[in-house]
Amino acid sequence: QVQLLESGGGLVQAGDSLRVSCAASGLAFSLYHMGWFRQAPGKEREFVAAISVSGGSTYYADSVKGRFTISKDNAKNTAYLQMISLKPEDTAIYYCAAKRVTAGSYYSKIGYNYWGQGTQVTVSS
């Protein structure tokens, strides 16, 4: 069955960097767009970043633009989210998601077919 497994989360200080990974199995990874979303306590799950099938196009939430970089390695069936200059407000559970079809917005949770279980990122001030 399809599995998305996030890893790399942890506790860091404000200003630090962190890279989270999403290892995919059970799907043709090279045919999927990938997204990262996050959910802080008491808040809705929100869009963070997305990347197209080939990796040629990327999309970011305004709050992370210039600090976060999404990438995918089709040979390794893995997507990444590199985060720099982390802020306490980046604290959340980070989820990766896979989207098969191009139609529909990258920014919406709707349209993503598969989700991981999440990895906790905590940024202390």
Order of alpha helices (4+ residues) and beta strands (2+ residues): beta-beta-beta-beta-beta-beta-beta-beta-beta-beta-beta
